[in-house]
Structure formats: C-alpha cells, structure tokens
Amino acid sequence: MSRHPLRATYRLQLQAGVLDFAQAAELLPYLDDLGVSHLYLSPCWQAREGSTHGYDVVDPAKVSDALGGEEGLRALAAAAHERGMGLVLDVVPNHMATDDANPYWADEERRRTFFDVDEATGKHRRFFDVDELAGVRQEDPEVFAATHAKVLELVREGVVDGLRIDHPDGLADPEGYLRDLRDGGAEHVWVEKILETGHGERLRDWPVEGTVGYEFAADLNALLCDPAGEGPITELWQSLTGDADDFHAVAAQGKREQAATTFQPELERLRRVLAVEGDEEAVAALPVYRTYVDPHARTVADEDREAAAGLPEEVRARLLLEREAPAEWVVRFQQATGPVMAKGVEDTAFYRYLRFVALNEVGGDPACWTKPVEEFHRANVERATRFPHNLLVATTHDTKRSADVRARLLALSGFAKDWCAAVRSWVEVNGPLKADGGPTPAEELLVYQTLLGAWPIEHERVEEYLVKALREGKTTTSWIEPDEDHEQAVIAFARALRDHGPFRYGFDGYVARASEVGERLSLAATLLRLTVPGLPDVYQGDELWALSLVDPDNRRPVDWEARRAALDALKGGAEPTRETAKLHVVWRTLDLRRRRPEAFAGDYTPIPAPDDVCAYLRGSDVLVAVGVRDAATGAGGWTLPAEATGRWRDVLGSGGEVDLPDGVTLAGVLGPDGRALLERVA
C-alpha cells in the first residue's frame, strides 16, 4: 500500500515559467488545507524545448531540466511527504518526439531498436496522425528497461506513489506492459483507457487501479441531462441544418474518412504484412477503440469476439485467430483501430454533430441523452467492487469543455422549448451579420452554445476555439486545407454578436438563467464525484467556477492567490458566497473524507428515491442525497434502509443535527439547495 492513503488527487499542469516543481511546492499548504492527498502531475520528463504540455518527450530516463530537474522533483516529493501527501506522475510510454535532442532517435541503430520503424520505407508508427511523435516498442524488454528505469527507481524509493499511463492502447501488448510495471514495483497505476460504455465495454482485469475516469464523467453528464429536452433540441438541430443523421451515422462517416485518408500509411504497412480484403472498412467499423487478442499466447477474450462480430468476415476470422495470420498483422491491426476511432469520433464527429455539445465529451456517447439514476447506481456498485480507486474526473486537460461549461449547457435541457424558441429568433435577427457563406446553420448553433457556456469570454479565446473547432470538423475548412475566408466570416459573426442589441437583449437573460441552474447542477455533480466509489480528482483551479473550452484554453494560468484567500475566508468562518460555493463543497467534503476514511472505503448502498434524486450511503456513517434535475424537490416517498436510522449532522450547512427517519421527508433532507451530505453522530 502507498505510504500516503489515497483520498483525492489534484491535477497540476506543469509548464516551465508558469508552474514548475518549486512553484508546485509552494501550493502544498493550500492543497493540504483543501483536503487533497496526492498531487497528480502532468508529464515531467525531458521534453522538446519549449514544450507547453510535456507529451513530446525526448528522454523518459531524465526529469525535465526546465521544470527543476530530478533534484526539484525529489524536493517537491519530500515537501509533500512532510504533510502526509504523495505524488502521481504521468508516464508517456507509447511515443517520443522525433527530435535530435532525443538520444534514442538521433542514433540510427538505437532508433530501430527503440522505435517502430518500417524497414521498407523508413516511415515510423505515429501517435495518431502526428508525424513528430514516433511509436515506441515497449514490447522489447531492453526498450522497457531503458525507458522506465528512472520512473521505477522513483517508485521503488518511495518518491512517487502512483503512475498515470498515457494512451496504453497504442502499445503492442497493453496488458503485458502493465504486468511489467507491476513487476517493477508500480502498485498504483491508472490507465488513460477510453471505454465505449454505449457498446457495453468494461475495463479488462488488468493489474491497475482503474481508468482516469472519462466513463464516470460521461455517466454524470447523462445523469444530469433532463430527458424532456431531447425532443425539442433534436428537432431544432434537424430543422435548421436539414441533417436527419443520428450521431452514430456521423461517427461512422468520420471514421471511414480517416481510414481512407489520414491513416492510409498505417494500412499500407499492414498490407505489406498481409493483404486482407476489407481491412480499410474493418478499422473504421470496430465499435470500441481496440481489441486485445494475444497472437503469441493465442488468447481471445469473449469481449474481443463481441467487438469484432460486425467486421468483414475475412478480417474478423484472422483477427480472432480462426484463420492463419501473422502475429505482426494481428498486433498492427489492433494498434491501428484506436487512432481511427480517436480522430474519426473525438476530433471529427464531435465537431460535426452539434445538436447538443454538452454531450460531445471524451468517453461519452452524444447519442445517449440521459441515463436513469438506477443505471448510475449500478456503475458505482461495479466500480466499488472491481476498481475502488478508479479516478473520478469532471474536467481534464483533454475534455472538450470544462465541467462548469457543460453544466450551463446541461441546464438548457431543463427549459429546452424556451431555448429552442430563442435560437430560432436569433437565427432571424442575426441574419444581417452573416457574410460570405458563414456561418453555416450548424456552425451558428455551435457559436450560440459556445458563447452561452463560457460567457463572459474574451473574443480572442472564442476566435482561437472556433478556428480549432471548424478545422476539426473538416466540413467547411480543415487543418490540411484551411479556408481562412470562411473561418474569418464565422469569427466576424461571433464578434458582431457582442454588440448586436436584438441578440444581446435575449441572450443575456438566457446566460443568467443557464448560469443559475448550471451552478446548481455543477454543485450536485461535484458532491457526487467526491462521494461515490472511486478516487476523486480536482483539475487545477476547478475548485472555483472555471469556464474553459478545449485545450489550450483549459491550460490557462490559475489565480492561486484568489483560491488561497477564498479558502482562508471559509476556514475562518465566512459564509459561502455564490463565487465560493463550489470551493465550499470541495473543502467540506474532502475534510469529511479525511476524517472518516473508513466510510469511503466501505460499502456503497443505493437508497430508493424519486427519479430526480440520487441518494446513497457510504459505509454506515455517511449519507448523500442529491437532486439531479433543476426542479428536483424530493417530492414523493423514500425508503430508508435500517442502517440509515439514527442521528446525523449536516456537513455542508450549519452543522445542525437531525433524526432519521422520524418525521423527516426527503425534501426536508435535501433542503432548498437540493443536496445533502450527512455524517452520523456518535
């Protein structure tokens, strides 16, 4: 077990000149007071000069000089350990930068040992479609040993408590790689594995603590989305755009396009190993990121057979080892499907199917509008049993929008008819602002949703976001063939809206309405994330309201002083304000987790309640009840299990005590805020 009990992580985005090891150490008193147990650091290995994110590693055996070097990392760890806190490091095993500063790449002989180089062409396996990032051969013991010597040394010496593994699906043998990590002493490992929960995909029984939590964030989105909004918002999308395709059709088209264009080099290399009829169709048709057939041990799981059932027959039979195929072909086919999925869905379809962008999130299924509370409970019960330390995230460096932006948009689902009527009126009154064919109806809907979700927002941020979104969508412009005239027309339209009275008169009212409801939904989501089975994560700065768009917008510097002052005020007895409401929930809940660790390590018991309320016990000493719709009142009965009887204290409110179940209704427990966190009084 870790010397530092796992309670909650706090993700820090390291960057030279912005946040290095020494500056992270200065945050420790604040994060300790907040209730965090582990700093969860972005990649801190020697990266390409000027890197802003650290994923373009040039030497995984060396800690980044720009961040403070190994001495700085060890000093940060020592300072954390003095407070009973630990570190989780982000490891990038799948790829390194093709840079002369990379000693494994610069030497031609070592290059062929360490990297997956095509001997026929000299072309290397890429990270997705990024030529400057080359795939690493972690299946080779020499390569694994050299690239993991330093991180495993830090783990064995107790400097580091856990590892977050970036993109394991790109590896030749993900499960074997994870076994090697465990054998090397890494006990606490989380994998950046995106599960297609809409297909019923579950994390395999790997030697890990769980995933980094995207499937949880998607479940939370669906829980908070009002089912009544689907009809009106879908009808608005279809009537304005003339597009009747559902999301799955759009996603399938995006994947086919990527297979036929961007990833042809991967397919050509695959065909040099074995030409199989239908391979291009197959890499686009797989409903999950990849299968995990082991052609060397000749093992095929039932999940692999289910996932491959719809593939062209010849491909399916060879992938599942029912017909002969070289092991290299099986491995490379499985490495090829993930990039097609990622680029075809996350980076294409998510920017085309703009019906309701709150649901267009990593690990999510925009076709799934909502999920009942019972399904949310089932997922929590399974997580408690299989992966009780699975990360629970809301905002990450990879999310398309911050949790607070999504919450504002999810609020629209509760008054969808009004919202749709407003959008139709805006389409009419804003017509004179359009020029040169831009924006298209779909792009116009994206502009409205983006502005509402992040308002107030500087136009420069909107402009940067719109260029990225339009190019990712690849319908009117793209990264390869940018149509800058069209992009500027959309940008000019968005800018003109700021001073357009007929628009702003109604828009400002909807921002106020969506903000008020969205904040309540965000607080509900925060309380759920901090109390259900798993290990909650707070993304840097997200303990106060954070309205961010996709990377790089979500990497903007954080005002740490404002957060420190706000927490000091709350700890000094100040009442929470609208600005500090989320910080108050985070602080009080993490403090409860610190005081009652046995409750959160214990059972998860769902409590029967109305459809708009999620209620449960953690162990026998913590009770949570949350309204998951804006209008949730707790009306109707609820059935308390026997272990919920007794006297309880209000954690989030006045600290008053209440007897359950005598004379207490669910509405009374929820209170006017629609959420309750109670601890048993001894």
C-alpha positions in Angstrom: 0.0 0.0 0.0 1.0 3.6 -0.5 2.6 5.3 2.5 0.1 8.1 1.8 -3.5 6.9 1.8 -5.4 7.7 -1.4 -8.1 10.3 -0.7 -8.2 12.8 -3.6 -5.8 13.9 -6.3 -5.2 17.4 -7.7 -4.1 17.7 -11.3 -1.4 20.2 -12.0 -0.4 21.2 -15.5 3.3 21.8 -15.3 5.0 24.2 -17.6 8.3 26.0 -17.5 7.9 29.6 -16.5 4.3 29.0 -15.4 4.3 26.1 -12.9 7.5 24.2 -12.1 8.4 21.9 -9.2 9.4 24.7 -6.9 6.1 26.6 -7.6 4.1 23.4 -7.1 5.8 23.0 -3.7 4.5 26.5 -2.8 1.0 25.3 -3.4 1.2 22.4 -0.9 -0.1 24.3 2.1 -3.2 25.3 0.2 -3.8 21.9 -1.3 -3.3 20.2 2.1 -5.8 22.6 3.6 -8.2 21.9 0.7 -8.1 18.2 1.6 -6.0 16.8 -1.3 -3.9 13.7 -0.6 -1.9 13.5 -3.9 -0.5 15.9 -6.5 -1.3 14.4 -9.9 1.4 15.9 -12.2 1.4 16.3 -15.9 4.4 14.7 -17.7 7.6 15.9 -16.1 10.1 14.1 -18.3 12.7 15.8 -20.6 10.6 17.1 -23.4 11.2 19.0 -26.6 12.5 22.5 -25.9 9.6 24.9 -25.4 7.0 22.2 -24.8 3.8 23.5 -23.2 2.4 20.1 -22.2 5.2 17.6 -21.8 3.8 14.8 -24.0 6.6 15.3 -26.7 9.2 13.5 -24.6 12.8 13.3 -25.8 14.2 11.4 -22.9 12.0 9.4 -20.5 15.0 8.5 -18.4 15.5 12.1 -17.4 13.4 14.5 -15.3 12.8 17.8 -17.1 15.5 20.4 -16.5 13.1 23.2 -17.4 10.8 22.2 -14.5 13.6 21.9 -12.0 15.3 18.5 -12.8 15.3 15.4 -10.6 16.5 17.4 -7.7 13.5 19.7 -7.9 11.1 16.7 -8.2 12.6 15.0 -5.2 12.4 18.2 -3.2 8.7 18.5 -4.1 8.1 14.9 -3.1 9.9 15.5 0.2 7.8 18.6 1.0 4.7 16.7 0.1 5.6 13.7 2.3 6.2 16.0 5.3 2.5 16.8 5.0 1.4 13.2 4.6 0.8 13.8 0.8 2.1 11.9 -2.2 2.8 12.3 -5.9 1.2 10.6 -9.0 3.3 11.0 -12.2 2.0 11.0 -15.8 4.1 8.5 -17.9 4.1 8.5 -21.7 5.1 5.0 -22.9 3.6 4.9 -26.4 5.6 7.6 -28.1 8.6 10.0 -28.1 9.4 13.1 -30.1 11.4 12.7 -33.3 14.0 15.2 -32.3 17.8 15.3 -32.5 17.7 16.0 -28.7 16.2 12.5 -28.3 19.2 10.2 -27.8 17.2 7.1 -28.8 16.1 8.8 -32.1 19.3 10.6 -33.1 21.3 7.3 -33.2 20.2 5.3 -36.3 20.9 2.0 -34.7 19.1 2.7 -31.5 16.3 4.2 -33.5 15.5 0.9 -35.0 15.6 -0.8 -31.6 13.5 1.7 -29.7 11.0 2.8 -32.3 8.5 1.0 -34.5 10.2 1.9 -37.8 9.0 0.5 -41.2 12.2 -1.1 -42.7 10.6 -0.9 -46.2 10.0 2.9 -46.2 11.8 4.3 -43.2 8.4 5.6 -42.1 7.6 5.2 -38.4 4.4 4.3 -36.5 2.9 7.7 -35.4 1.0 8.8 -32.4 -2.4 9.2 -34.1 -1.6 11.5 -37.1 1.3 13.4 -35.6 4.5 12.7 -37.6 6.7 14.3 -35.0 5.7 11.7 -32.4 7.0 8.1 -33.1 5.7 4.9 -31.6 7.9 3.2 -29.0 8.5 -0.6 -28.9 7.7 -1.2 -25.3 7.2 -4.9 -26.0 11.0 -5.2 -26.2 12.4 -5.8 -22.7 15.5 -3.7 -23.5 13.3 -0.8 -24.5 11.1 -1.1 -21.5 14.0 -1.3 -19.1 15.7 1.8 -20.6 12.6 4.0 -20.8 11.3 3.1 -17.4 14.5 2.8 -15.3 14.1 6.3 -13.8 10.3 6.2 -13.1 10.5 2.8 -11.5 13.5 3.9 -9.4 11.4 6.8 -8.1 8.6 4.4 -7.3 10.7 1.9 -5.5 12.4 4.6 -3.5 9.0 5.9 -2.4 9.5 9.3 -4.1 6.4 8.6 -6.3 3.2 6.8 -5.1 1.4 6.2 -8.4 1.6 6.4 -12.2 -0.9 7.6 -14.8 -0.3 5.8 -18.1 -0.9 7.8 -21.2 -2.6 6.0 -24.2 -1.9 2.4 -23.4 -4.0 1.3 -26.4 -1.2 2.3 -28.7 1.1 -0.3 -27.4 1.6 -3.7 -29.0 0.7 -5.5 -25.8 -1.0 -3.2 -23.2 -1.7 -6.0 -20.7 1.9 -7.2 -20.8 3.2 -3.7 -20.4 1.0 -3.2 -17.3 2.3 -6.5 -15.9 5.8 -5.3 -16.4 5.0 -2.1 -14.5 3.6 -4.1 -11.6 6.5 -6.5 -11.6 8.8 -3.4 -11.5 7.2 -2.2 -8.3 4.4 0.1 -9.5 1.5 -0.8 -7.3 -0.8 2.2 -8.0 -1.4 2.6 -11.8 -4.2 4.3 -13.7 -4.7 3.9 -17.4 -5.9 6.5 -19.9 -8.3 4.0 -21.4 -11.4 5.3 -23.1 -14.2 2.8 -22.7 -17.1 2.8 -25.1 -19.8 2.3 -22.5 -22.5 2.8 -25.1 -21.3 -0.5 -26.5 -21.1 -2.0 -23.0 -17.3 -2.0 -22.8 -15.8 -2.6 -19.4 -12.2 -2.3 -18.3 -10.4 -5.6 -18.6 -9.0 -7.3 -15.5 -5.6 -5.6 -15.7 -3.2 -5.0 -12.8 -4.3 -1.4 -12.4 -6.3 0.8 -10.0 -8.7 1.7 -12.9 -9.0 4.3 -15.6 -8.5 8.0 -15.4 -12.3 8.4 -15.2 -13.8 9.6 -18.5 -16.5 7.0 -18.4 -17.6 8.4 -15.0 -17.7 11.9 -16.3 -19.9 10.7 -19.2 -22.3 8.9 -16.8 -22.5 12.0 -14.7 -23.4 14.1 -17.8 -26.1 11.7 -18.7 -27.5 11.6 -15.2 -27.9 15.4 -15.1 -29.4 15.8 -18.6 -33.1 16.3 -18.5 -34.8 13.7 -20.7 -37.6 16.2 -21.6 -35.1 18.3 -23.6 -34.1 15.7 -26.2 -37.1 16.1 -28.4 -37.1 19.9 -28.8 -33.4 20.2 -29.2 -33.2 17.4 -31.7 -36.0 18.9 -33.8 -34.2 22.3 -33.7 -31.0 20.7 -35.0 -32.7 18.8 -37.7 -34.9 21.7 -38.9 -32.1 24.2 -39.0 -29.4 22.0 -40.6 -31.6 19.6 -42.6 -29.5 16.8 -41.2 -31.5 13.8 -40.0 -28.5 11.6 -39.4 -28.0 10.4 -35.8 -24.7 10.6 -34.1 -23.6 7.1 -34.8 -24.0 7.7 -38.5 -21.9 10.8 -38.3 -19.3 9.0 -36.3 -19.2 6.1 -38.8 -18.6 8.5 -41.6 -15.9 10.3 -39.7 -14.1 7.0 -39.1 -14.4 5.9 -42.7 -12.9 9.3 -43.9 -10.0 8.9 -41.5 -9.3 5.3 -42.6 -9.4 6.3 -46.2 -7.1 9.4 -45.9 -5.1 10.1 -42.8 -4.3 6.5 -41.8 -3.6 5.1 -45.3 0.2 4.8 -44.4 -0.8 2.5 -41.5 -3.0 0.4 -43.7 -0.3 0.2 -46.4 2.2 -1.1 -43.9 -0.4 -3.6 -42.6 -0.9 -4.9 -46.1 2.8 -5.4 -46.6 2.5 -7.9 -43.8 -0.8 -9.5 -45.0 -3.3 -8.1 -47.5 -6.8 -8.9 -46.2 -10.0 -8.0 -48.1 -12.0 -5.4 -46.1 -9.2 -4.1 -43.9 -10.0 -0.4 -44.5 -13.7 -1.0 -43.8 -12.7 -3.0 -40.7 -10.5 -0.5 -38.9 -13.4 2.0 -39.2 -16.1 -0.4 -38.2 -14.9 -1.6 -34.8 -17.3 -0.2 -32.2 -14.5 0.1 -29.5 -11.0 1.6 -29.6 -9.3 -1.8 -29.9 -9.4 -5.5 -29.2 -6.7 -7.2 -27.1 -6.1 -10.5 -28.9 -2.7 -12.0 -28.0 -1.5 -13.8 -31.1 1.6 -15.2 -29.3 -0.3 -16.8 -26.5 -3.3 -17.4 -28.8 -5.8 -16.0 -26.4 -9.0 -14.4 -27.5 -11.5 -13.0 -24.9 -15.2 -13.1 -25.3 -15.2 -9.3 -25.3 -12.9 -9.4 -28.4 -15.3 -11.7 -30.2 -18.3 -9.5 -29.4 -16.5 -6.3 -30.6 -15.3 -7.9 -33.8 -18.7 -9.5 -34.7 -19.6 -6.9 -37.2 -16.3 -6.8 -39.1 -15.8 -8.1 -42.7 -15.6 -11.9 -42.4 -12.0 -12.3 -43.6 -10.7 -9.7 -41.2 -12.8 -10.9 -38.3 -11.6 -14.5 -38.7 -7.9 -13.6 -38.9 -8.1 -11.1 -36.0 -9.8 -13.7 -33.8 -7.2 -16.4 -34.9 -9.8 -18.6 -36.5 -7.7 -18.4 -39.7 -4.0 -18.1 -40.0 -2.5 -14.6 -39.8 1.0 -13.4 -38.9 1.2 -12.3 -35.3 2.6 -8.9 -36.6 -0.6 -8.4 -38.6 -2.8 -9.1 -35.6 -0.8 -6.7 -33.4 -0.7 -3.9 -36.0 -4.4 -4.1 -36.9 -5.2 -3.6 -33.2 -2.8 -0.7 -33.0 -4.5 0.9 -36.0 -8.1 1.0 -34.8 -7.6 3.3 -31.8 -6.3 6.2 -33.8 -9.1 5.9 -36.4 -11.6 6.0 -33.6 -10.0 8.9 -31.8 -9.6 11.1 -34.9 -12.8 10.0 -36.6 -15.0 10.5 -33.5 -13.4 12.8 -30.9 -11.7 15.0 -33.5 -14.2 14.9 -36.3 -17.7 13.7 -35.4 -17.8 15.7 -32.1 -17.2 18.8 -34.2 -19.9 18.0 -36.8 -22.8 16.7 -34.7 -23.5 19.9 -32.8 -27.1 19.1 -31.7 -26.2 19.5 -28.0 -22.5 19.9 -27.4 -22.6 19.3 -23.7 -22.7 15.6 -24.5 -19.8 15.7 -27.0 -17.2 14.6 -24.5 -14.3 12.2 -24.3 -15.6 8.8 -23.3 -19.2 9.9 -23.9 -21.8 9.0 -26.5 -23.7 12.0 -27.8 -26.5 9.6 -29.0 -27.2 8.8 -25.3 -29.1 11.7 -24.0 -29.8 10.6 -20.4 -29.4 7.7 -18.0 -31.7 6.8 -15.1 -30.4 7.0 -11.5 -30.6 3.2 -11.3 -28.0 2.8 -14.0 -25.7 5.4 -12.3 -26.0 3.3 -9.1 -25.2 0.1 -11.0 -22.0 1.6 -12.4 -21.0 2.8 -8.9 -21.6 -0.6 -7.3 -19.5 -2.3 -10.0 -16.7 0.3 -9.5 -16.7 -0.3 -5.8 -16.3 -4.0 -6.4 -13.8 -4.0 -9.2 -11.8 -0.7 -9.2 -12.5 1.1 -5.9 -9.7 3.6 -6.7 -10.8 4.4 -10.2 -10.2 8.1 -10.8 -13.3 10.3 -10.9 -12.9 13.3 -13.1 -15.0 16.2 -14.3 -12.5 18.5 -16.1 -9.2 17.4 -17.5 -6.6 18.7 -20.0 -8.4 16.5 -22.6 -12.0 17.4 -22.1 -13.7 19.4 -24.8 -15.3 21.8 -22.2 -14.8 22.3 -18.5 -17.4 20.8 -16.2 -18.9 24.2 -15.4 -19.4 25.0 -19.1 -21.1 21.6 -19.6 -23.3 22.2 -16.6 -24.5 25.5 -18.1 -25.4 23.7 -21.3 -27.0 20.8 -19.5 -29.2 23.4 -17.8 -30.7 24.1 -21.2 -32.2 20.6 -21.3 -34.5 21.6 -18.4 -36.0 24.5 -20.4 -35.4 23.3 -23.9 -38.5 24.6 -25.5 -37.7 28.2 -24.4 -34.1 27.8 -25.6 -35.1 26.5 -29.0 -37.6 29.3 -29.5 -34.8 31.8 -28.6 -32.4 30.2 -31.0 -34.9 30.4 -33.9 -35.5 34.1 -33.2 -31.7 34.7 -33.1 -31.3 33.0 -36.5 -33.7 35.5 -37.9 -32.5 38.7 -36.2 -28.8 37.9 -36.7 -29.2 37.2 -40.4 -27.7 40.6 -41.4 -24.5 39.7 -39.5 -23.7 36.8 -41.8 -21.5 37.2 -44.8 -19.6 35.1 -47.4 -21.5 31.9 -46.5 -20.6 31.8 -42.9 -21.6 30.5 -40.5 -23.5 27.5 -41.7 -26.6 26.6 -39.6 -24.6 24.0 -37.7 -21.7 26.5 -37.1 -24.2 29.1 -35.9 -25.6 26.7 -33.3 -22.1 26.0 -32.2 -21.4 29.7 -31.7 -24.6 30.2 -29.6 -23.8 27.2 -27.4 -20.1 28.2 -27.0 -20.9 31.8 -26.0 -23.6 30.7 -23.6 -21.4 28.1 -22.0 -18.4 30.3 -21.4 -19.8 33.9 -21.1 -18.3 36.3 -20.4 -15.3 35.3 -22.5 -12.7 37.4 -24.4 -13.2 37.3 -28.1 -9.6 36.2 -28.6 -10.4 32.9 -26.8 -13.6 32.5 -28.9 -11.6 33.1 -32.1 -9.0 30.5 -31.2 -11.6 28.0 -30.2 -13.7 28.5 -33.4 -10.7 28.0 -35.7 -9.9 24.8 -34.0 -13.5 23.5 -33.9 -14.1 24.3 -37.6 -10.9 22.7 -38.7 -11.5 19.6 -36.6 -15.0 19.3 -38.2 -13.4 19.2 -41.7 -16.6 20.3 -43.5 -16.0 23.9 -44.4 -12.3 24.1 -43.6 -9.6 21.8 -42.2 -6.0 21.8 -40.9 -4.7 20.4 -44.2 -6.8 22.7 -46.5 -7.8 25.7 -44.4 -10.4 28.1 -45.8 -9.4 31.2 -44.0 -12.1 33.3 -45.6 -14.8 31.1 -44.3 -13.2 31.0 -40.9 -13.0 34.8 -40.7 -16.6 35.0 -41.7 -17.6 32.8 -38.7 -15.3 34.7 -36.4 -16.7 38.1 -37.6 -20.2 36.8 -37.0 -19.3 35.8 -33.4 -17.6 39.1 -32.8 -20.6 41.1 -34.1 -23.0 39.4 -31.8 -21.3 41.1 -28.8 -22.8 44.5 -29.7 -25.9 43.4 -31.5 -28.8 44.6 -29.4 -31.6 42.4 -30.8 -29.4 39.4 -29.9 -27.9 40.6 -26.6 -31.3 41.5 -25.1 -32.5 37.9 -25.1 -29.0 36.2 -24.9 -28.1 38.0 -21.6 -31.2 36.7 -20.0 -30.5 33.1 -21.1 -26.9 33.4 -19.8 -28.3 34.4 -16.4 -30.8 31.6 -16.3 -28.4 28.9 -17.5 -25.7 30.2 -15.1 -28.0 29.9 -12.1 -29.3 26.5 -13.0 -25.9 25.3 -14.2 -24.2 26.2 -11.0 -26.7 24.1 -9.0 -26.1 21.2 -11.4 -22.3 21.7 -11.1 -22.5 21.6 -7.3 -24.6 18.5 -7.5 -22.1 16.9 -9.8 -19.2 18.0 -7.5 -20.8 16.4 -4.5 -21.5 13.1 -6.3 -17.9 13.0 -7.7 -16.4 13.5 -4.3 -18.5 10.8 -2.5 -19.3 7.9 -4.9 -16.8 4.9 -5.1 -13.5 5.9 -6.6 -10.7 8.4 -6.1 -11.9 12.0 -6.9 -9.7 14.3 -8.9 -9.8 18.1 -9.0 -8.4 19.7 -12.1 -6.2 22.7 -11.4 -8.3 25.7 -10.5 -11.6 23.9 -10.8 -12.5 24.3 -7.2 -13.8 27.8 -8.1 -16.0 28.3 -11.1 -14.0 27.6 -14.2 -15.4 28.3 -17.7 -12.9 26.8 -20.1 -13.0 25.4 -23.6 -10.8 22.8 -25.2 -7.0 22.7 -25.0 -5.2 25.1 -24.9 -7.9 27.2 -23.3 -8.1 24.8 -20.4 -4.4 25.3 -19.7 -4.5 29.0 -18.9 -2.7 30.1 -15.8 -4.6 29.8 -12.5 -5.1 32.6 -10.0 -3.8 30.7 -7.0 -3.9 33.7 -4.7 -7.6 34.1 -5.2 -8.2 30.5 -4.3 -6.0 30.7 -1.2 -7.8 33.8 0.0 -11.2 32.2 -0.6 -10.3 29.1 1.3 -8.8 31.0 4.2 -12.0 33.0 4.4 -14.2 29.9 4.5 -11.9 28.2 7.1 -12.1 31.4 9.1 -15.9 31.1 9.3 -17.1 33.2 6.4 -20.4 32.1 4.8 -20.0 30.7 1.3 -21.0 33.1 -1.5 -22.0 32.3 -5.0 -18.4 32.7 -6.0 -17.1 30.3 -3.4 -20.0 27.8 -3.3 -18.1 25.1 -5.2 -14.9 25.6 -3.2 -17.0 25.2 0.0 -18.4 21.8 -1.2 -15.0 20.6 -2.2 -13.3 21.6 1.1 -16.1 20.3 3.4 -16.4 17.0 1.5 -12.7 16.3 1.4 -12.4 17.2 5.0 -15.1 14.6 5.7 -13.2 12.0 3.6 -10.1 12.8 5.7 -12.0 12.4 9.0 -13.9 9.3 8.0 -11.8 7.3 5.6 -13.4 4.0 6.7 -16.8 5.2 5.4 -15.5 5.9 1.9 -13.6 2.6 1.9 -16.8 0.9 2.8 -19.9 -0.2 1.1 -22.0 1.8 -1.4 -25.7 1.3 -0.7 -28.2 3.0 -3.0 -31.3 4.4 -1.3 -34.6 4.2 -3.2 -35.8 7.7 -4.0 -37.7 9.6 -6.7 -36.3 9.5 -10.3 -34.9 13.0 -9.9 -32.9 12.2 -6.8 -29.7 10.2 -6.3 -29.3 9.0 -2.7 -26.9 6.5 -1.1 -24.9 5.5 2.0 -21.2 5.2 2.2 -20.4 2.6 4.8 -22.8 3.2 7.6 -21.7 6.7 8.6 -22.2 9.0 5.6 -25.4 9.7 3.8 -25.6 11.6 0.5 -28.7 12.9 -1.3 -28.6 15.0 -4.5 -31.3 16.4 -6.8 -30.1 15.6 -10.3 -32.7 17.9 -12.1 -33.0 21.6 -11.6 -36.6 21.2 -10.4 -35.9 18.3 -8.1 -37.8 18.7 -4.8 -37.7 15.2 -3.4 -41.4 15.0 -3.6 -42.7 11.6 -3.0 -41.6 8.9 -0.6 -38.3 7.4 0.0 -37.3 4.2 1.8 -34.5 4.4 4.3 -32.6 1.2 4.9 -32.4 0.2 8.5 -28.7 1.3 8.8 -29.7 4.9 8.0 -31.7 5.3 11.2 -30.3 7.4 13.9 -28.9 10.9 14.4 -27.0 12.8 11.7 -25.1 16.0 11.3 -25.3 18.4 8.3 -21.8 18.6 6.8 -22.4 21.3 4.1 -24.8 23.6 6.1 -25.0 24.8 9.6 -23.7 21.7 11.2 -27.1 21.1 12.8 -28.3 17.6 13.7 -31.4 15.7 12.6 -33.0 12.4 13.5 -33.8 10.0 10.7 -36.3 8.8 9.8 -38.6 10.3 12.4 -40.7 13.0 10.7 -38.1 13.7 8.1 -39.1 13.8 4.4 -36.6 13.5 1.5 -37.5 17.1 0.6 -36.6 18.1 4.1 -33.2 16.4 3.9 -32.4 17.9 0.5 -33.3 21.4 1.7 -33.6 24.4 -0.7 -30.2 23.7 -2.3 -31.2 20.2 -3.4 -28.3 18.4 -1.9 -27.3 16.9 1.4 -24.2 15.5 2.9 -24.8 14.0 6.4 -22.4 12.2 8.8 -23.5 10.0 11.7 -23.4 11.5 15.1 -21.7 9.0 17.5 
